[in-house]
Amino acid sequence: MKSSVYKKGEYEKGFKNIATNKVLINKMINEFCGIEKNWKFKEFEKYIIKLTLYGPGGSCDSKSGIITLYTTKEGLYKQYKNPANTSFTKLFISEPKNV
Protein backbone atom coordinates (compact mmCIF):
# COMPACT_ATOMS: atom_id res chain seq x y z
CA MET A 1 0.00 0.00 0.00
CA LYS A 2 2.68 2.51 0.99
CA SER A 3 4.61 2.10 -2.27
CA SER A 4 1.46 2.97 -4.23
CA VAL A 5 1.27 6.34 -2.49
CA TYR A 6 4.94 7.32 -2.26
CA LYS A 7 7.06 6.60 -5.30
CA LYS A 8 10.62 7.78 -4.78
CA GLY A 9 11.27 8.03 -8.52
CA GLU A 10 8.59 10.72 -8.89
CA TYR A 11 10.66 13.06 -6.71
CA GLU A 12 14.14 12.38 -8.09
CA LYS A 13 14.27 15.21 -10.65
CA GLY A 14 12.93 17.71 -8.12
CA PHE A 15 15.46 16.54 -5.54
CA LYS A 16 18.24 16.81 -8.12
CA ASN A 17 17.26 20.46 -8.74
CA ILE A 18 17.46 21.18 -5.01
CA ALA A 19 20.82 19.41 -4.71
CA THR A 20 22.18 21.36 -7.69
CA ASN A 21 21.22 24.61 -5.94
CA LYS A 22 22.34 23.62 -2.43
CA VAL A 23 25.36 25.94 -2.49
CA LEU A 24 23.22 28.89 -3.58
CA ILE A 25 20.54 28.17 -0.97
CA ASN A 26 23.15 27.93 1.80
CA LYS A 27 24.82 31.13 0.60
CA MET A 28 21.50 33.01 0.71
CA ILE A 29 20.77 31.75 4.21
CA ASN A 30 24.25 32.74 5.44
CA GLU A 31 24.06 36.18 3.79
CA PHE A 32 20.80 36.96 5.52
CA CYS A 33 21.58 35.30 8.82
CA GLY A 34 21.90 38.66 10.60
CA ILE A 35 18.62 39.90 9.19
CA GLU A 36 16.68 38.28 12.00
CA LYS A 37 18.26 40.70 14.49
CA ASN A 38 16.88 43.68 12.57
CA TRP A 39 13.56 42.25 11.45
CA LYS A 40 12.89 39.88 14.34
CA PHE A 41 12.28 36.86 12.12
CA LYS A 42 12.91 33.45 13.53
CA GLU A 43 16.20 31.91 12.57
CA PHE A 44 16.63 28.15 12.75
CA GLU A 45 19.79 26.16 13.31
CA LYS A 46 18.91 24.16 10.22
CA TYR A 47 16.26 24.25 7.52
CA ILE A 48 14.73 21.14 6.00
CA ILE A 49 13.33 21.17 2.47
CA LYS A 50 10.59 18.64 1.76
CA LEU A 51 9.11 18.02 -1.66
CA THR A 52 5.48 17.33 -2.49
CA LEU A 53 3.67 16.57 -5.73
CA TYR A 54 0.48 18.15 -4.41
CA GLY A 55 -0.77 21.48 -3.09
CA PRO A 56 0.43 25.07 -3.40
CA GLY A 57 3.82 26.23 -4.66
CA GLY A 58 5.36 26.07 -1.23
CA SER A 59 5.15 26.86 2.45
CA CYS A 60 7.32 27.26 5.51
CA ASP A 61 6.44 25.99 8.94
CA SER A 62 7.38 28.94 11.12
CA LYS A 63 7.72 26.73 14.20
CA SER A 64 10.13 24.18 12.72
CA GLY A 65 11.79 25.82 9.70
CA ILE A 66 10.59 23.03 7.40
CA ILE A 67 10.13 24.33 3.86
CA THR A 68 7.74 22.36 1.67
CA LEU A 69 8.04 22.83 -2.08
CA TYR A 70 5.72 21.61 -4.79
CA THR A 71 7.59 19.85 -7.59
CA THR A 72 6.49 17.89 -10.62
CA LYS A 73 7.71 14.48 -11.74
CA GLU A 74 9.72 16.43 -14.33
CA GLY A 75 11.49 18.41 -11.59
CA LEU A 76 9.71 21.72 -12.23
CA TYR A 77 8.47 24.13 -9.55
CA LYS A 78 5.51 26.51 -9.32
CA GLN A 79 6.19 30.26 -9.42
CA TYR A 80 9.95 29.96 -10.07
CA LYS A 81 12.16 27.93 -12.37
CA ASN A 82 14.88 27.79 -9.74
CA PRO A 83 13.88 26.06 -6.47
CA ALA A 84 16.44 28.19 -4.61
CA ASN A 85 14.24 31.25 -5.23
CA THR A 86 11.17 29.55 -3.78
CA SER A 87 13.14 28.23 -0.79
CA PHE A 88 14.54 31.68 -0.06
CA THR A 89 11.19 33.49 -0.21
CA LYS A 90 9.61 30.96 2.14
CA LEU A 91 12.26 31.64 4.78
CA PHE A 92 11.23 35.26 5.19
CA ILE A 93 7.49 34.93 4.76
CA SER A 94 7.27 32.96 7.99
CA GLU A 95 5.75 34.70 10.97
CA PRO A 96 7.97 37.09 12.93
CA LYS A 97 9.01 36.57 16.52
CA ASN A 98 6.97 38.23 19.22
CA VAL A 99 8.62 41.59 19.83
Secondary structure by P-SEA (a helix, b strand, c coil): ccccccccccaaaaaaaaaaaaaaaaaaaaaacccccccccccccbbbbbbbcccccccccccccbbbbbbcccccccccccaaaaaaaaaaacccccc
